[in-house]
Amino acid sequence: MEKKECFFNIDDCENGIPRSLAAGINTRVFPGNDAMVSVVRIDPNAIGSIHSHSEEQWGYLIEGSAIRIQNGVEVEVSNGDFWLTPGGVEHGIIGGPKGAVILDVFSPPRSEYLSPGSGFGV
């Protein structure tokens, strides 16, 4: 196994599948067989639409701050915070004043994220 096949760096924006989720919210997606990682970069004060999907999603805020909206509840999150969003739960995000970097993990992988595109999907 070559290193480039299974090893990545959070600051290397050249790898992964690019996806524009909303104005000022972009990600690089790294799919596996049973789970998928998405490195999301949110510009200051960028707003992600409320949406849901059937896949379970874990989020980990690496840097910056944001407001996580989940089931209609707004929660301020900052460095080190992480959360679970069960499948089918409506959620969204608003970037903090300096933006944010979030690591999302989906299980199973989201099929609409397996190729470049835009939007949060269905």
C-alpha positions as CSV (number, residue, x, y, z in Angstrom):
1,M,0.0,0.0,0.0
2,E,1.4,3.4,-1.0
3,K,1.2,6.2,1.5
4,K,-0.7,8.5,-1.0
5,E,-3.6,6.0,-1.2
6,C,-4.6,6.1,2.5
7,F,-2.9,9.0,4.2
8,F,-4.0,12.7,4.0
9,N,-3.3,16.1,5.6
10,I,-6.1,18.4,6.8
11,D,-4.3,21.4,5.2
12,D,-3.8,19.8,1.8
13,C,-6.8,21.1,-0.3
14,E,-5.7,19.4,-3.4
15,N,-6.8,15.9,-2.3
16,G,-10.3,14.6,-1.9
17,I,-13.5,15.2,-3.9
18,P,-14.4,18.9,-4.0
19,R,-17.9,20.1,-3.2
20,S,-19.4,23.6,-2.7
21,L,-22.0,23.2,-0.1
22,A,-23.2,26.8,0.0
23,A,-21.8,30.3,-0.6
24,G,-18.7,30.4,1.6
25,I,-18.9,26.7,2.6
26,N,-16.7,24.3,0.8
27,T,-15.5,20.8,1.5
28,R,-13.1,18.0,0.4
29,V,-14.6,14.5,0.7
30,F,-12.7,11.4,1.4
31,P,-14.8,8.2,1.0
32,G,-14.1,4.8,2.4
33,N,-16.1,1.6,2.3
34,D,-18.2,2.1,5.5
35,A,-17.6,5.7,6.4
36,M,-16.8,9.0,4.7
37,V,-14.8,12.0,6.0
38,S,-15.5,15.6,4.9
39,V,-13.2,18.5,5.7
40,V,-15.5,21.5,5.7
41,R,-14.2,25.1,5.5
42,I,-16.6,27.8,6.4
43,D,-16.0,31.5,5.7
44,P,-16.8,34.0,8.4
45,N,-20.6,34.3,9.0
46,A,-21.4,32.0,6.0
47,I,-24.8,30.3,6.4
48,G,-25.5,26.6,5.5
49,S,-29.1,25.8,4.8
50,I,-31.2,23.5,7.1
51,H,-31.2,20.0,5.7
52,S,-31.3,16.4,6.6
53,H,-30.1,13.0,5.2
54,S,-30.4,9.4,6.2
55,E,-26.8,8.9,7.1
56,E,-25.5,9.4,10.7
57,Q,-23.1,12.4,10.9
58,W,-20.4,13.2,13.5
59,G,-18.9,16.7,13.4
60,Y,-15.7,17.9,15.1
61,L,-14.8,21.6,15.1
62,I,-11.0,21.9,14.5
63,E,-10.7,25.6,14.5
64,G,-12.8,28.8,14.7
65,S,-16.3,28.9,15.9
66,A,-19.8,28.4,14.6
67,I,-23.5,28.1,15.5
68,R,-24.7,24.5,15.0
69,I,-28.4,24.3,14.4
70,Q,-29.9,20.9,15.2
71,N,-33.5,20.0,15.6
72,G,-34.3,23.7,15.7
73,V,-31.8,24.3,18.6
74,E,-28.9,26.7,18.1
75,V,-25.7,25.7,19.9
76,E,-22.5,27.8,19.9
77,V,-19.5,25.5,19.2
78,S,-15.8,26.2,19.3
79,N,-12.4,24.5,19.0
80,G,-12.6,20.9,20.3
81,D,-16.4,20.6,20.4
82,F,-17.9,17.6,18.6
83,W,-21.5,16.4,18.1
84,L,-23.7,13.6,16.7
85,T,-26.4,14.2,14.2
86,P,-28.6,11.0,13.8
87,G,-29.9,10.3,10.4
88,G,-33.1,12.2,9.5
89,V,-32.5,15.1,11.9
90,E,-32.6,18.6,10.4
91,H,-29.5,20.6,10.9
92,G,-27.4,23.5,9.6
93,I,-24.4,25.7,10.4
94,I,-23.5,29.4,10.6
95,G,-19.8,30.3,10.5
96,G,-18.4,32.3,13.4
97,P,-16.7,35.8,13.0
98,K,-13.4,34.1,11.9
99,G,-15.0,31.2,10.1
100,A,-14.5,27.5,11.0
101,V,-12.9,24.2,9.9
102,I,-15.0,21.1,10.7
103,L,-14.3,17.5,10.2
104,D,-17.5,15.6,9.4
105,V,-17.8,11.8,9.4
106,F,-20.7,10.1,7.7
107,S,-21.8,6.5,8.0
108,P,-22.6,5.0,5.7
109,P,-20.9,7.2,3.0
110,R,-23.3,9.7,1.3
111,S,-23.7,8.6,-2.4
112,E,-24.2,12.2,-3.6
113,Y,-20.8,13.1,-2.2
114,L,-18.9,10.5,-4.2
115,S,-18.4,12.9,-7.1
116,P,-17.7,16.7,-7.3
117,G,-20.8,18.8,-7.0
118,S,-22.7,21.5,-5.1
119,G,-25.3,21.7,-2.4
120,F,-25.9,19.7,0.8
121,G,-27.7,17.0,-1.2
122,V,-31.1,15.5,-0.2
